[in-house]
Amino acid sequence: MTIHQILQHYWKHAAFRPLQEDVIESVLAGHDTLALMPTGGGKSLCFQVPAMAKPGICLVVSPLIALMKDQVENLRSRGINALAIVSGMGKREVDIALDNCIYGPVKFLYLSPERLLSELVQTRIRHMNVNLIAVDEAHCISQWGYDFRPPYLHLADLRQLHPEVPVLALTATATQRVVEDIQQKLAFRESRVFRKSFARDNLAYMVVNEEDKFKKLIAIAKKNKGSGIVYVRNRRETQEVARLLNREGIRADFYHAGLENTLRSARQESWKLNAIQVMVATNAFGMGIDKPDVRFVVHLDLPESLEAYYQEAGRAGRDEKKAFAVLLYNRSDKLQLQKKFELSFPSIDEIKNVYQQLGNYFQLAYGAGEGLTLDFDIAEFCNRFKLDAIKTLNALKFLEHDEYISISESVYLPSRVMITVSAEDLYRFQIENQGFDQFIKVLLRSYGGMFDQFVPIRESDIARRTGQNMIQVAEALKRLEQLELLSYKAQTDKPQLQFIRPRTDITSLYIDRQYIEERRQVMKQQIDAAIKYAESNSCRSRLLLAYFDEPDAPKCGICDVCLAEKYKNDAADRIDTILNQVLQLLSGNHLLLDDLIAQTEMGTEKEKLDVIRNLLDAGKIKTDGKYYYI
């Protein structure tokens, strides 16, 4: 099939969006390619379509586990075989998935970058018929980017396994320095960059200097009747702001990574279906959500970088209709951001202490733990050892850079079961153990394929069909696992921490001081740029575009700065119109001042009062102290 036939057959689209076809043809011609496309620009099709056009499997590297799982489900719903290997999956489970990629009909294998550190994964990838390597969120490979992820640096190893296979790097936000760094880190054989302008003609960027942010937020939500997102700094605020909006009659809910997966999915779906008007969220919300009719995105706090702000604000107005991106800003935001900057760079001793406490937390002996992946509750960890949460998070990032550990976001994996004996041995066990016979029959009737691979199950369904409760079902599965008849992986919804190296004594711990200083400089530049954006009197769109290396963009005409400038320039015409309206209203009429102001359609209240005062001084209108007349 041609790429247009593939697009029509699997995605039901008649034509590609701008730039998609150019990127696809570049990849199919075997070129290493970098595509810069704004949020909602259809990046995933740029690797999915060419991968479908060629025999073999496409490797997709992404740091966003939720997004990977969404894309896998989306591809499967279209009849395309896809798998994801993420943190939290056991070695046997990963082994089977990789076998399916080598010997089975799998077209897409999604991997978190941490998984590329595994020798097992690298060895098996060598034996796959790879047709394309796609690197999503490619800015994560650059330490000059706003979201640098050290495991991304191992993508160069992936290239060595299949040096002839083209690489497609994709990102929504990158400065020129980051663009060059991505190509260098991914060992591009030639520079081939496709760049869609970052301009969003339908999106009005607004910065409102406001002390009472909640009052302004309510006014925005009531004025804009469509769907909206409100971004806040932390999980506690999501709940508080959602409660405030609901109290004002605005249908709102809250979302953050700490909620159970089922609850997150349900709230996301309610918002997508417009049952909820406003979602109040941390930056965990929005990745991979393609809701075109978002009319406004409000930030209650100043973001740490313009890259992050552009991506989050860009979730508004993807349907090309008028939308608003509003930043509510005041002086305290600047002070809070500067405080967070200081906390982002713990001392070497503080980093070493966090590493020491990790070993104590997981009760690891020195020399043990290499390759071990464990559930990690960072809040509990900080509480137990009386550690500052922000400093600890950043200490973990520096330990990750120096490859002592690897951390993933919250990973939701449903419960899974795989039968580990033959059908004959299982049948023999059922005959000899009547107490388990009915339970095993229900399990086999409810789920197929368990003799070949791990199959997702729901304990609640099994409980309903067997007449047991969920605790009894879990205990029965654990007992069958102890008897070595099956492997049972219970549901997880927690971040994962992996020890890449054996636990070492902190006196032997090497922390890269130069890297920490470089990160300090990068973050300082990003924060300064964000503050400049908030405090500038220049066109907001031009400021953003200049930051992303589009220095010659025209004024947008619709941001708060452009509108204020236009209002000022139109002042003379507006005053003339107000004057004529006042004289017309008073022609043959006696009006109270409040009525005169209310019936004058043009201008602000201050402008109307100034005109009335000037007309009185000139003797063109009169007043008896109550009524105004000619």
N, C-alpha and C positions, 0 to 999 in steps of 0.2 A: 504493500500500500504506500501511496505517496504521503507526505507529511500533512497535506490538506485532507486526504481521506482518513488518516488516523485521527486528526482533530475532529472531523465530523462524526466518525464512527464511535469513538470512545467518549468524547467531550461534548458532542452535539453543537459545536460552534461552526459557523459558516466561514469565518475568517479569523486570522490572527490579529492581535493588538499590535500597535506600532512597536517596532524593534524586535518582537518575538521571532518573526521569520528570519531576520538577519542573523540573530544569535544562533538559531537552529541550523541554518545553512552553514554557518562558520564551523560549528561543532561537527556536522556531518562530513565536512571537508577535511576533518582531522586536525583542526587548529585548536590550540589552547586559547580559551576565550574568557574574558571578564565582562560581565554584564552588570551595569549599574542601573537599576530600575527602582523607582519610588515604591513605597508600600502600596500594595494593591495593584501593582503593574503586571501581575501574572508571571512571576519568575519561575514557578514550579513547572509550567508547561515547557519552558526553555530546555529542560533536561528530560522531562517525561516523554515528549513527542519524539525527539531524535533517538532516545533509547528504545522506543517501540519500533522505530524504523530499521533497526539493525539487530541481527542475532546476538544473543548474549545477555549479560546482566549489567545493570547500572548500579554503581556504588554511590550512595548519597550520604554525605557527612553533614550532620547538623547538631548544634548544641542544644536544641530545643526539643526535649523528649515529647512534650504534649503535641507539638507541631508534627513531629515524625509520625506519631501514632494516628493523628488526624489524617495525614496524607496516605498512610498505609490503608486505613479504612476506606478512604475516598477511592483509592485505586482498586481495592478489592470490590467495592460496590459497582465498579465499571467493568468487572470481569478480568482485571489485571492482577497477576500474582505478585504480591509484595510482602516483605518481612521487615521487622525492625529488631535490632539487637541493642538492648539498653542495659544500664546498670540495674542490678536487682535480679537478673536472670542467672540461674545456676549454670555451672560448667557443662553439665549434661544437656541442658536445654539449649545452650549456645551451640554445642557440638552438633545437635540434630538440625538446628536451623542452618548452620553452615553447610552441612551435608546436603540439605535441600537446595542450597544455592549452587553447589557444584554439580549435583546429579539430577536435580529436579527442574521444573519449568519456571522457577522464580525469575522475574524480570527486574525487580528493584530490591536492593538490600540497603536499608537505612541503618546507619551506625552513629553512635555518639563518638566524639573524638577520643574520649577516654578509652573506648574499646580498641582503638588502634594501637594502644600501648601493649596489648596482649600478643605474645608470641604465637599462641594458638590461632588467633584471628588472622594475623599476618600470614602465617603458613598456609592457612586454608584459602585465603584470598588469592594467593599465588596460583592455586589450581583452578580458579574460576575463569570462565570465558567473559572477561570484563569488556564492555563496549564503550563505557563512559564513566568518568569519575566526576561527580557533581559536588561542589563544596558550597553549601548554603551558609548564609551569614558570614561571608568570607572575610569581612573586616575583623573577625575574631582572631585571625592569624597575625595581625599587625599590632605590635606594642604601641604604635602611634594611634591606633583606633580607640574607640570609646569603650569597648567591651572585649579586651584582649583575653583569650583563653589559651594558656600555655600548651594544653594537649594538641591544639591545632598545628603546632610546629612539627608534629610527627606525620603530617600529611606528605611531607617530602619522602618519607619512608614508603608510603603508599604508592607514590609515583615510581619508585625503584622496582616495585613488584611487577608493574606493568608499564614500562617506560614508553611504549608505543601508543598507549591509550590517551586520547585527549582529555584535558581537564576543563571543566566549565565552573568558574567561580562566580557566585552571585551575591550581591549585597544591595541594600536599599540606601545605605548611607556611607559615603567615603570621601575624604578630602583627597587632593592630588597626591599628597605624601603617602597616604594609605593605599591608594590605587597602585602606586609604584612598588610599595612594600609587598602587597599581595602577590603581584607577579613574580617578584624576586623570591619570596618564600616558597611559592609553589613551582619554582623552576620553570617558568614559561619558556618555551622554545622561541617564541616571538611575541611582541607586544600586540595584542589584538583586543581592543577595548570598545565596547558598545555602551554608549552613555545616553540615557534619556534625560532631558532637562528636568531639574528638580522643581521647576516652576509649577505651581498649582493655581491656575487662573481663577478657579471657582472658590478657593479657600481664603477667607478673610482672616488674617492674623491680627489679633488684638492683644494689647497689654494694658491692663487696668490697674493703676496704682490705688490700692484699696485697703484700708485698715479693717473694715468689717467685711471680710471675704464671704461669710455665709449669706449675708443680706444680698450681696451682689450675685452670688451663685443662684439663689432662689429666683431673683429677677430674671436671670438668663434662662433658667429652666422653664419658667412660666411664659416667657416671651417666645421661646423657640419650642414649638409644640412637638417637634420630631424627636427621634431617638438621640441619646447623648451618652457620653462617657465622662466621668469626673475622676481624674487621677490625684491620689493623695500619697503622702510619704510612707505611711505604715499601716499595718493591719488594723490596729485599734481605730484609726481615723476612718477607715472604710465603713465600719459599723456605725460610728457616731454621725457621720455626714449623711448616710442613707436614712438613719432614723430622723434626722432633722428635715430632710426633703419630704419624707412620708408625712410628717406632722403638718407640712405646708400643702398637703394634697397632691404631691408629685410622686408618682409610682416609681419607687427606687428600690434597689437591692445592692448588696455588697459582695465583693469577690476578692479573694487573695489565695496564695498558694497553700495556706494552712488549712483550708477547708477540705473536707473529704471529696474525693473525685466525683462521686455520684451527685453531690450537692453542687459542685462547680459546674458540672455538665448541665444539670437541671436549670440553674440560674442563667447560664450562658444561652441555653435554648429559649428560655422565657424572654430574654432580652432580644434575641434574634427575631422572635415572633411578635415583638412589640407588646407583650403582656406586661413587661417592665419598660418604662420609658428611659430611666437613667440607671446606668451601672456605675457604682462608686468602687474604685479598684486601685490596687497597687499596680506597678508596671508588669506584674505577672499576667495581666489581662490584655488580650488583643492580638497576640501572635497567632497568625493563621486564621483569624476570624475575618471572613470576607462578607461583611455586612455593608452594602453599598449606600444605604440611606441614613447614615449617621449625620445628623445636622449640626451637632456641636461637640467639641472636646474641650473640657475645661481642666486646666492644671491649677490646683490650689497651692502648689509649692513650685519654686523655681527648680527646674531639672539640672542635673550635674553637667550636662553637655547639650550642645545644639543638635548633635546626631540623635540622641535619645528623644529630644523634644520634637524634632522633625518627624521621626518615625511614629511617635505616639499621636501627635497632632494630625498627622497624615491619614489617620483612620477615619477622619471626617470627610464627607463629600466625595466618596469614590464613584458615586453615580453621576459626577460632573455637574451636579446642581449646587446652588449656593450653600455654603456651610461656613461655620465659624470655629476658629481655634483660639481660645481665650486663655491667657496667662494672668492670673490674679497675683499681683506682686506688691510687696512692701519692704521696707528696710530690714525687718526682722528675717526675711528670707535670705538676704545677703549674708547676715551674721550667722544664720544656721548653716548655710552652705560652707562658709569659711571654717566653722567649727567642725563640720563633718570632714572637711579636707584635712584638718590636723589629726583627727582620729583615724584617718585612712592609712596612716603611715606609722604603725607601731615600731618600737625600737627592736633591735636585733635580740635583746634579752627577752622582750615580751613575746616575740615570735617563737623563740626557743622554749619559753615556758608553755605556750599553747601546745607545741609538739609533745613536750614532756607529759602534759596533762592528758593528751589524746591516748598515749600509751597506757596511762593509769586508768582512764575511762573504759577502755576496751580490755584492760587487764592483759596486755601483751607483754611477753617476756622479751628481753633484748635479743635481737637476732631472729625474732619470729615475726609472722604477719605478712610476708611478701605475697602480693596477689590477693590478699584477703579483702572481700567486699562486705561491708556491714551497714545496717540501718543506722542513721546518725541524726539524732534530735539535737540541733545546735542550741536551742533555748534551754533544754535540760542540762546540756554540757556547760553552758555559761553559768547557769544557776548553781550547779554543783561546785564549780571551782571559783565562783565569785569573779567572773571575767566580764569585761565590757563587751557587749555584743558586736558593736561596729568594729572595734579594734580586733576582736577575735576573727570576724569574717575576713578582714583584710590580712591578718596573719595567716589564715588558711590559704588565701590566694597566693601569698608569697611562698608558702610551703609547697603549693601545687606547682608554681613556676619552677622551683628547684627539684621537682619530681620526687618528692617524698610521699606525697599523697595525691589523690584525685577525688574531686567532689562533684556530684551531679545534683541537678535540681530534684524536687520531689518526683518520685517515680511511682505512678500507679500501675500495678500489675494485678490482674484478677487472679483468683486461685486457679491453679493448674494441676492436672493429674496425668501421669503416664504409667501404663501397665508395664512392669519390668520383667514379667515372666511370660512364657508362651501361653497360648490359648488353652492347650492341653493341661499344663500345670495349674492354671487358674481354675479350670473345670474340676480337676481332681481335688483342689482345695475346697471348692464349694460343696462337693459331695461329702468330704470329711468334716466340714465345719458348717452345719446347717444354720447356725446363728448368723453367719455372714452371707448366706446364699441369696436371700431376697435383696439385701443391700447391694451386692455386686451386680445382680441382674438389673436393678434400677439404674445403676451407674452405667452399665454397658448399653442399655436401651436409650438412655438420655443423651449420651455423647458417643460419637463415632471417632475412629482413628486413634484411640488411646494406646493401641499396641505399637504404633509407629512414632508418635510424637506427643509432646505435652499439649493437652487440650484444655482450654479455659472452661471452668465449671462454676456453678453458683450453688453454694451450700444450701441456700434458702429453697431452691428448686428441688434439690435432693431430699431435704427435710419434708417438704410438702408431699412428695411422692412416696416416701417411706413411712410417714406418720411420726417422724422423730422431730426433735428440735435441732437448731443449728449447732449447739454445743455437742450433742450426741453424734451428729454427722461428722464434725471435725475430729472428734475423738476416734470414731470408727476409721476414718481415713488415716489418722496417725498410727493407729494399731496395725492396719494393713501395710503401712510403710515399715513399721518395726519388723513385721513378718517378711519383709523384702518382696512383697507382691506388687507394690506400686511405689511411685515417687509422688509425694504430695507437696506442693508449694502453696502456702497460704497467701492470701491477698496482702499486698503491701502498698503503702501510700506515703512513703517517707523518703527524704533525701538519702543518698548512698555515699559512703566514704570508702575509698579503696587505698590500702597501703601498697604503694608501688615498690618500695624497697623494704627490707626487714627493718624492724625498729632499731634505731641506733642511739647511742648515748649522746646527750646534747653537746658534750664537748667536741664530738666529731661532726656535728651538724654544720654544714656549710650553707650560709645564706648570702645570696648575691646582692651585695650592697649597691653596686653600680646600677643594677636593674631597678632597685627600689628608688634610687635617686632619679632615674629616667622616668619612672612612672609618676613621681612627684611633679616633675616638670610638665609632663603631658596633661595630668589632671589640673594643674594650675592654669594652663592655657585654655583648657576646656571650660573651667569655671569662669575665668575672666571673659571668655566669649559669650557665655550664657548671661552674665551680668550686663555686659555691654548691650546685648540684644534687648534686655528688659528695660534698660535705662536710656537707650538711644532715642533721638528724635528723628531718625531716618526711617524710610520705608522698611517695614518689617520683612517683607518678601525679598527686597534687594539685599538686606543684611544676611538673610539665610542663604540666598543664592551665591553671594560673594564668598561666604564661608565654604560653600561646596564648589568653589572655583568657577563660578559663572559671574564674573565681575561687571559685565556690561548689561545686566538685565534692566529693563525699564521699570519705573515705579508701577506698583500694582494698582493703585487708585482705589483700593477697597479696604486697606488696613486702617487701624485707628489713626496712625500718623498722616496718611494720605487724606483721609476724610477730614481730619482737623485742619489740614492745610487748605483743602478745597473749601471748607466752611469759612475759613478766614478770608480766602480770596473772593468768595461770593458775598462778603459782608455788605459792600456798598449796594449791590442789587437787592439784597435781602432787606436792608433798612428802607429803601425806596418802596418796596412792596408792602412792608409793615405800615409805613406812613399812609400809603394810598388806601389800604384796608381799613385803618382806623378812621380816616376821613369819610370813607364810604359808609361805615357802620354808624357814624354819628350824624350822617346827613338826614335831618328830620327826626332823629331819635335822641332820647336822653337815656344813657346807660350807666349802671353802676360800674365801678372800676373792675371788679371781678368778672362781670359779664363781658365787658369790653376786651379784657385780656383773653378770656376763654374763647370768644368768637373770632379773635384775630388768629388766623390759621398759621401764618408764617412766623418763624423765629422763636427764640427762647423767651422765658418770662422777663429776664433782665433786659433783653433787647427791646421788648414791647414797652416796658416801663420807661426806658431811656427815650424812646420815640415820643411817648405821651408827654413826658416831662418837657422835651424840646418844643413840642407843639404848643404846650401851655405857655412856655417862656416867650414864644414868638407871637402869641395872641391868636393863633389859628383855631384853637379850641378853648373852651371855658369849663369851669366847674363851680358848683354851688357848695362844694364840700362833700356832697353825696353823689350827685349825678354829673356825668360829663356830656357836653353838647357843643354844637357849633354856634 
